[in-house]
Amino acid sequence: MFKHILVPVAPGHEKEYSASIEAAKKLLADGGRISVLSIMEELPSYMASYFPKDQLKKAIDELADTLTAELGSDVIDVHVVSGHSTNAILTWQEKHKADCVVVSSHRPGLSDLLLGSTAARVVRHSNCSVVVLR
């Protein structure tokens, strides 16, 4: 059983991760916490100039509110950060000392064999246990 479980959730696909959250609840020790983490990719600099300066912050706040309304509970905390998905997951997990990551994966295609999916990179580089669900 784990005390702090991280469940990464892709923006726009929150409802597809109910299996990850259910798995995390089953793996959670008494008194433990589940952290749902969603990562907003930053706009490239050439595009950012076309948007208000606080656009990313507004998008992060809006997504955090949506996720909290849908997923928040007495054992689930919601966090939204900006950055590259794999790096953000690994950095957040290490900084907040999650002892397990429950991540969803899809069936790998050719591009995944060449580049690797986010789940595969998290498995390879995480310093804690990782549970991959398909």
N, C-alpha and C positions, 0 to 999 in steps of 0.2 A: 504494500500500500504506500501511496505517495502523499506527501504533505502539501506540495505546491505543484499543480499541473498546469502547463501552458497549452492552450488550444488556439493555434493560428486560424484565422477566418479571413478569406479573401473578400474585399469589398464587393458588394453586389451578389454574393453567393452565400449569404449568411444562413439561409434556410437549408442549404445542402449539407450543413455541418452538424445537424442534430445528432447523427450517429457518433461523431467525435465527442460531442459534449456528453452524450449518454455513456460512452466508454470511459471518459474521464471521471464521471460520477461513480462508476463501478470501481475504478482504480484508486479513488480518493480515500485517504485514511480519515478517521473521525477527527474533526477539528481542522481539516485541511481546507485549502482554497483552490479554486479553478480560476485562472486568468485567461480570458478570451482576448486575443490580440489581433487587431486588424492593421494592415499597413497600407497607407496611401502613397503611391508612387509620386515623387515630386515631378512637376512639369519641367521639361527641358528649358534652359534659359531663353532660347529663341522664341518659345511660346509664352513664357511667363510674362513677358512685357505686354501681352494683349489682355491680361487679366488683372483685376485689382490686386494690390499687394497682399491683402489679407485673405485671398481666395483659398489658399491651402488650409489656413487656420479655420476658416468657416466650414470647409468640407470635412475636416477632422472632427470639429465639434458636432456637426450634423450627424455624421456617421456614429460617433460615440453615443449621442442621444438615442438614435435608432436602435443600435445594438443593446443598449442598456434597457430600453423598453421591451425588446424582444427576448433577450437572453438573461438579463440581470436577475439575480436571486440572492438569497442569504449566503450562498457559497461561491457565487460567480461574480468576479470583478471584470469590468470591460476597460480595455485600453486601446487607443488608436494612436499610431505614430506614423511619421513619414520616413521614407527611405526605400532601399532595395529589399525585397521580401526576405530572401535568405539571410542576408546580413542583419537585418532588423530583428528577425526571429532569434538568431543566435546571440546577438548582443543583448537583447531584452532578457532572454533566458538566463544568461550568465549574470547580468547585473542584478536581476531580481531573484536569483537563486532558485529557479524552478527545478525540481528534481525529476521531472518527466515532461515530455512533449508528446501530445497526441495530435497527429497530423493526418489529413486526408490525402489520398493520392488517386490519380487516375491511371488507367492502363497506359503504359508507356508506348509512345510512337517513335518514329525514326528520329525526330528532332530531340526527344528525350534521351535516346541512346547516344547522341552526339554531344548534347549540351548538359543533360541531366535535369530532372525536374526539381522544383523547390524542395519537395519531400526528400528526394534522394540526397540533395546537398545537405539538408538538415541532419539526416541520418549519418552521413559521412563526417560531419564536422562538429556535431553536438558533443558536449562534455557530460551529458546526462542520458538517461534512458529515453528512447524514442519509440512510440507505438505508432505504426502506420496502418491506417484503415483504407480499404478499397471498397 
